[in-house]
Structure formats: structure tokens, C-alpha cells
Amino acid sequence: MSKVTYPSSSPYALTPQSNWAIGLYKHRSIPESVDDVPYKVEQKYHNRPDLLAAELYGDAQYYWVFMIRNMNLMRDPLWDFVAGLEIYIPSRERLKALGI
């Protein structure tokens, strides 16, 4: 098995790996910031964080960012992303500054 290189947009980008196995998951962190925007999940994004990520960040691969930033509200990036949930959204610039 060849080594996979995960892009910075992946939640696994920091997880160590060898040529034959992936290591234990290394959690990525997005700390709170005064610049984070409060947002109430709309019905059209119910269980579809990928659609909101594509709209906000230009890439659906960033669907996991909402869960990582709102760990106190979500445990699953898809099924906990429900209409009416009030979350905080980090800006694209902030993600870039964090290397995400």
C-alpha cells in the first residue's frame, strides 16, 4: 500500500502515517475567535454541511470545519448538522492562517 498524502482541507492532514498504515487520528483544532460568525443552520443545509462549506469556502471538503469549531454542540459532522442549530463559523482567512 502506498502512502496517502492528505490535503490541508482534510481532517486527517495531521494524522501520522507510514508506507503501510495510518496512525492514530490526530485531532485538528479550531479555537474560538471573536471573528467567528454566529449562524443558524438553514433547512436547505440540514445534514448537508458540504453544501454550506462549498458556498462559504469554495470547497465542499471543508464540511468537517463546522463540527471541529463547534465541538460543544456536534459530535458527528453530518447527522448533528441540523436545521435550527446555532453554530459559529470561522472565516476563510482564519482557516488559512491556521493552515487549514
C-alpha positions as CSV (number, residue, x, y, z in Angstrom):
1,M,0.0,0.0,0.0
2,S,1.4,3.4,-0.9
3,K,1.4,6.4,1.4
4,V,-1.5,8.7,1.0
5,T,-1.0,12.4,1.2
6,Y,-3.9,14.2,2.7
7,P,-4.6,17.8,1.6
8,S,-4.8,20.6,4.2
9,S,-8.6,20.5,3.6
10,S,-8.8,17.0,5.2
11,P,-9.5,16.3,8.8
12,Y,-6.7,13.7,8.6
13,A,-4.0,16.1,7.4
14,L,-2.1,15.9,10.7
15,T,-2.6,12.2,11.3
16,P,0.8,10.3,11.1
17,Q,1.2,7.5,8.7
18,S,3.8,5.2,7.3
19,N,4.1,3.5,3.9
20,W,1.8,0.7,5.1
21,A,-0.6,2.1,7.8
22,I,-2.3,5.2,9.0
23,G,-1.5,6.1,12.7
24,L,-3.9,7.2,15.4
25,Y,-6.1,10.1,14.4
26,K,-4.6,13.4,15.4
27,H,-7.3,15.9,16.2
28,R,-7.2,19.2,14.4
29,S,-8.3,22.3,16.4
30,I,-10.1,25.5,15.5
31,P,-10.1,27.7,18.6
32,E,-12.8,30.2,19.3
33,S,-12.3,33.7,18.0
34,V,-14.1,37.0,18.3
35,D,-14.2,37.0,14.5
36,D,-16.3,33.8,14.2
37,V,-19.7,34.5,12.8
38,P,-22.8,33.1,14.6
39,Y,-25.0,31.2,12.2
40,K,-28.3,29.3,12.4
41,V,-28.3,26.3,10.1
42,E,-31.0,26.8,7.4
43,Q,-33.3,24.0,6.3
44,K,-31.6,23.8,2.9
45,Y,-28.3,22.7,4.7
46,H,-30.0,20.2,7.0
47,N,-27.5,17.2,7.2
48,R,-25.5,18.9,4.3
49,P,-22.5,20.8,5.7
50,D,-20.8,20.1,2.4
51,L,-23.1,22.5,0.7
52,L,-22.5,25.3,3.2
53,A,-18.7,24.6,3.1
54,A,-18.8,24.9,-0.7
55,E,-20.7,28.2,-0.5
56,L,-18.5,29.7,2.2
57,Y,-15.1,28.3,1.5
58,G,-15.3,27.3,-2.2
59,D,-14.7,23.6,-1.4
60,A,-17.1,21.0,0.0
61,Q,-14.1,19.2,1.5
62,Y,-14.3,21.6,4.4
63,Y,-17.6,20.2,5.7
64,W,-15.8,19.0,8.9
65,V,-14.8,22.5,10.0
66,F,-18.2,23.3,11.4
67,M,-18.0,20.2,13.8
68,I,-14.5,20.9,14.9
69,R,-15.2,24.6,15.7
70,N,-18.5,23.6,17.5
71,M,-17.4,20.5,19.4
72,N,-19.7,21.5,22.3
73,L,-22.7,21.2,20.0
74,M,-21.8,18.5,17.5
75,R,-20.2,15.0,17.6
76,D,-21.0,14.0,14.0
77,P,-20.3,16.3,11.1
78,L,-23.3,15.2,9.1
79,W,-26.1,13.9,11.4
80,D,-25.7,16.6,14.0
81,F,-25.7,19.4,11.4
82,V,-29.5,20.0,11.6
83,A,-31.7,22.9,10.7
84,G,-32.1,25.4,13.5
85,L,-28.7,24.6,15.2
86,E,-26.9,27.7,16.2
87,I,-23.2,27.4,15.5
88,Y,-20.1,29.6,15.0
89,I,-18.4,29.8,11.6
90,P,-14.7,30.7,11.2
91,S,-13.8,32.8,8.2
92,R,-11.9,31.5,5.2
93,E,-9.0,33.8,6.1
94,R,-8.8,32.4,9.6
95,L,-8.7,28.8,8.3
96,K,-5.8,29.8,6.0
97,A,-4.0,31.4,9.0
98,L,-4.4,28.1,10.9
99,G,-3.0,26.2,7.9
100,I,-6.3,24.5,7.1
